[in-house]
Amino acid sequence: MSNFNPKKPWAPNIILLTDEQYADPAIRRLISIILWCLIYQNHRLSRRTVPDWIADIFRDALGKAVRADGTAYKPHDIDDILNTGLDGDNPWLREVFSWALDCPEQHFYTGTLERIRLLHTTILLAGPIEWRKCIVRMEQPE
């Protein structure tokens, strides 16, 4: 039995993972699978709308996120972290989604760590109501 009450606001206090934990391919794969479910089962999301979804979650979030070292985590410029200025189609998300099928390699490209931290934080702050949208769509018969 779940203690989740949809009438009560989701206000988590999140302690984020360390950089070393985010570098673990298994952790990145898990984040990728969750993100893939949220995007492909929730048809209002696409690679182009992910930055807006992230901004909305951070704008409306009642909870707080802190880094493993105890400092507050508030991304200053989501577009800069996601590099949307270069390509609004967010081709880097294609790579993140591929991790759901094939475990990512150990190395990181520039900016990947901060993107993964941002995606992970967004997923956690989004909360059960957002997660439930994904689960309900998966349970509906074709």
C-alpha positions as CSV (number, residue, x, y, z in Angstrom):
1,M,0.0,0.0,0.0
2,S,1.4,3.4,-1.0
3,N,1.5,6.4,1.3
4,F,1.2,8.7,-1.7
5,N,-1.7,11.1,-1.4
6,P,-2.5,13.0,-4.7
7,K,-4.2,15.8,-2.8
8,K,-1.1,16.5,-0.8
9,P,1.6,18.5,-2.6
10,W,4.8,16.7,-3.6
11,A,7.5,18.6,-1.7
12,P,10.6,16.3,-1.6
13,N,13.9,17.2,-0.1
14,I,16.3,15.5,-2.4
15,I,20.0,14.7,-1.8
16,L,21.6,14.3,-5.2
17,L,24.2,11.7,-6.1
18,T,28.0,12.4,-6.2
19,D,29.8,13.0,-9.5
20,E,31.3,9.6,-9.1
21,Q,27.8,8.0,-8.8
22,Y,26.6,9.9,-11.9
23,A,29.6,8.6,-13.8
24,D,28.5,5.0,-13.1
25,P,27.0,3.6,-16.3
26,A,24.3,1.7,-14.4
27,I,23.0,4.9,-12.8
28,R,23.0,6.7,-16.2
29,R,21.2,3.8,-17.7
30,L,18.5,3.8,-15.0
31,I,18.0,7.6,-15.5
32,S,17.7,7.0,-19.2
33,I,15.1,4.3,-18.8
34,I,13.0,6.5,-16.6
35,L,13.3,9.5,-18.9
36,W,12.5,7.4,-21.9
37,C,9.3,6.2,-20.2
38,L,8.3,9.7,-19.2
39,I,8.8,11.0,-22.8
40,Y,7.5,8.2,-24.8
41,Q,4.5,7.3,-22.6
42,N,3.6,10.9,-21.9
43,H,2.9,12.1,-25.4
44,R,3.1,15.8,-24.6
45,L,6.8,15.5,-24.3
46,S,9.3,15.3,-27.1
47,R,13.0,16.0,-27.5
48,R,12.1,19.6,-28.4
49,T,9.9,20.1,-25.4
50,V,12.1,18.6,-22.7
51,P,13.8,21.9,-21.8
52,D,10.4,23.5,-21.3
53,W,9.3,20.6,-19.2
54,I,12.4,20.8,-17.1
55,A,11.9,24.6,-16.6
56,D,8.3,24.0,-15.6
57,I,9.2,21.4,-13.0
58,F,11.8,23.6,-11.5
59,R,9.5,26.6,-11.5
60,D,6.6,24.8,-9.8
61,A,8.6,22.5,-7.5
62,L,7.8,22.7,-3.9
63,G,10.8,20.5,-2.8
64,K,14.5,21.3,-2.6
65,A,17.5,19.6,-4.1
66,V,21.0,19.6,-2.6
67,R,24.2,18.3,-3.9
68,A,25.9,15.4,-2.1
69,D,28.2,18.0,-0.5
70,G,25.2,19.8,1.0
71,T,25.1,22.9,-1.2
72,A,21.8,23.9,-2.8
73,Y,21.2,22.8,-6.4
74,K,19.5,25.4,-8.5
75,P,20.5,25.3,-12.2
76,H,21.1,28.9,-13.3
77,D,20.5,28.5,-17.1
78,I,18.8,25.3,-18.2
79,D,19.2,26.2,-21.9
80,D,22.9,26.6,-21.3
81,I,23.2,23.2,-19.5
82,L,21.2,21.5,-22.2
83,N,23.0,23.3,-25.0
84,T,19.7,24.2,-26.7
85,G,21.1,27.3,-28.3
86,L,23.1,25.2,-30.8
87,D,20.3,22.9,-31.8
88,G,16.7,23.0,-30.4
89,D,16.2,19.4,-31.5
90,N,18.5,18.3,-28.6
91,P,20.4,15.6,-30.4
92,W,22.3,14.7,-27.2
93,L,19.0,13.3,-25.9
94,R,19.2,10.6,-28.6
95,E,22.4,9.4,-26.9
96,V,20.8,9.5,-23.5
97,F,17.9,7.4,-24.8
98,S,20.2,4.9,-26.4
99,W,21.5,4.2,-22.9
100,A,18.1,2.6,-22.1
101,L,19.0,-0.2,-24.5
102,D,22.8,-0.3,-24.3
103,C,24.6,0.5,-21.1
104,P,26.6,3.7,-21.7
105,E,30.4,3.7,-21.9
106,Q,32.4,4.8,-18.9
107,H,33.7,8.1,-20.4
108,F,31.7,11.4,-20.5
109,Y,31.5,14.0,-23.1
110,T,31.7,17.7,-22.2
111,G,28.5,18.7,-20.4
112,T,27.1,15.2,-19.9
113,L,27.6,15.1,-16.1
114,E,25.6,18.4,-15.6
115,R,22.9,17.3,-18.0
116,I,22.5,13.9,-16.2
117,R,22.3,15.7,-12.8
118,L,19.7,18.1,-14.2
119,L,17.6,15.3,-15.7
120,H,17.8,13.2,-12.6
121,T,16.8,16.1,-10.4
122,T,13.9,16.9,-12.7
123,I,12.6,13.4,-12.6
124,L,12.8,13.4,-8.8
125,L,11.1,16.8,-8.4
126,A,8.4,15.9,-10.9
127,G,7.0,13.4,-8.4
128,P,4.4,10.7,-8.4
129,I,1.8,12.6,-10.4
130,E,4.1,12.9,-13.4
131,W,5.3,9.4,-13.0
132,R,1.8,8.1,-12.7
133,K,0.9,9.6,-16.2
134,C,3.6,7.3,-17.6
135,I,2.4,4.2,-15.7
136,V,-1.3,4.7,-16.6
137,R,-0.5,5.0,-20.3
138,M,1.6,1.8,-20.1
139,E,-1.2,-0.1,-18.4
140,Q,-3.9,0.9,-20.9
141,P,-4.8,-1.8,-23.4
142,E,-4.1,-1.1,-27.1
